[in-house]
Amino acid sequence: MKKAVTSIVTLLFLITSFCYGQTEITITQNDLSKVGTSIAPSKIGELVGSVKLYEPRWEEASDAVPAYAVVEGSIMPVDPDGWPINFRVLLPAKWSLRAMQQGGGGMNGTITVSGGNSPMFARMHGPIIKKGFVLYGSDSGHQVENRRGGAIPVAPLATGPTIGDEWSLNEEAIRNIGYMQMKKTHDAAMVIMQRLYGSKPEFNYYVGTSHGGREALTVAQRYPKDYDGIISNVPIVNFSTLMLGPELIRIQEIPLVNWVTKNKVKAITHEFLRQTDDLDGLSDGIISNYVEARQIFNVNDGIGTDDPWAALRAPNNVDPDPNDNTASAKLTEGQIETLELSYSNYKFTNSLANGVESFGMWTPTIESDGFGMITDTRFRGQEGAADDAPMHTQLGILGVTGFLMQDLSANPLDYVEGGKYEKRRQQLSKWLDSTDPDLSEFHKRGGKIIFMIGAIDNIASSGAQMDFYQSLIDEMGWNKLDKFARLYVVPNGTHMLFGRSYNENGKGEPIEVKRIAAPDGNQKFDMLIDWVENEKAPAKTLVVDEKGKMGTDTSVKGYLMCSYPNYQKYVGGPTDVAASYESAAPNK
């Protein structure tokens, strides 16, 4: 009888909430018993072995963060030799019927959502909990230790056979990081919200940066019915090839004559600026007209000159002074070929997932040696390397030796395009690459998505991101895209979405370095919420002031953040005031 009464009360509550627009549900510590200890595998939209839930806990309110519950769990693999997905869900005492899934970063391996009430927690997660959002995330299906900034486990969460790199040899773990973990984590979190609040969220969001930005894009492509709003910051769109990209440069440099050393950095940067700085109407050390700049140095697009490096070409192909580190340094033919590879589309032997035929590589930049693009080290397998030379390594190296070569001891420089790993390349691309430009299903269900990239991102490949932007335009058309997507570009923006000018302009004149602020993340999320829930679409061109605040007031000091392919064009006036610029299309 008691259960029947409780069910009737719950039903009446839900009917009332629906009819009268319930905006908040309140829970207390006593409600934690509703969580349970497991979730049936049938409740998860991708195959799992089982789902274990740990003892939930309650965090009392502090000055910075309202009270909330913490529920943690482990989604066990189907493969008995596989790795689990550990996840964490933060559930506010006063819930606004909204939720947000937090994307990962790097190669993941730690849960993206932390717990507690520390100052760092308050800074990272406090604003979202204050809005009454449930916040959830996972480690993507493998576990690593000592990751700087990663969440410290506060419950006996599960681990795989190792916490080393071996997970990168396991098919289920690779597919998890590629796409499945997002769905599995989402579905588990929905069950927990239903149990604790008696309801699923009215609005569900995904927010991610870098790898998390790719995840955010992936859920729009693969699971469009699960999300109402998405923020995809600097997404690593072509994941499988991005991990290979740095190796392609080092492979190009296997012959000693192709090696570009750091002595050439200033000359390379000067040449980029000499040819591109004033394409936006102002010689200020900022490459704002990123499309035309890229066309000049991309020798594979059939648009620009065939020899963009002619001014630096060494006479008779002999470098007169290899130690010259000035803007006057010269480049040999081999070094120019390396730069042409780095700043042109890399063409595949066979197209990869979604018919993609090339990888965008990198774009003209003021940081030509950023993220190891240029190095003074010779690596094992390169001509002239010492007998004890190190293997080349980088952030995504497991995607090469593990995912692709399936041998953690392999030399990544042994990769040959179109060679014995080609079949594996095709398979990985289907699992990992978020290159599908057809977002029709996400659009049909009313979803909204905000993309934001930096024009000189040496980590996630601005070239690949811009190619994806163009594929969206080609596939969807601007009339449809404008209704649900924004494709923003930060001029001279890096992977962190902030930037700066160079200390010289394109004329070689010393200038004061100008700071380019990253757009405010909390404001960006508020902008998305307003679009999703109130149909208030953000402007296609936004003003970003010196502190990163976004708006449309052009009287402030700051810059214009335009939608691809537009750029901020100088039209006259004080160069630090947004009103001195306009949004302009390239090649006009």
Buried (B, 14 or more C-beta within 10 A) or exposed (E): EEEEEEEEEEEEBEEEBEEEEBEEBEBEBEBBEBBEEEBEBEEBBBEBBBBBBBEBBBBEEBEBBBBBBBBBBBBBBEEEEBBBBBBBBBBBBBBBBBBBBBBBBBBBBBBBBBBBBEEEBBEBBBBBBBBBBBBBBBBBBBBBEEBEEBBEBBBEBBBBEEBEBBBBBBEBBBBBBBBBBBBBBBBBBBBBBBBBBBBBBBBBBBBBBBBBBBBBBBBBBBBBEBBBBBBBBBBBBBBBBBBBBBBBBBBBBBEEBBBBBEBBBBBBBBBBBBBBBBBBBBBBBBBBBBBBBBBBBBBBEEEBEEEBBEEBBBEEBEBEEBEBBEBEBBBBEBBBBBBBBBBBBBEBEEEBBBEBEBBBBBBBBBBBBBBBBBBEEBBBBBEEBEEEBEBBBBBBBBBBBBBBBEEBEBBBBBBEBEEEBBEBBBBBBBBBBBBBBEBEBBBEEEBBBBBBBBBBBBBBBBBBBBBBBBBBBEBBEEEBBBEBBBBBBBBBBBBBBBBBBBEBBBEEEEBEEBEBBBBBBEBBBBBBBBBBBEEEBBBBBBBBBBEBBBBEEBEBBBBBBBBBBBBBBBEEEEEEBBBBBBBBEBEE
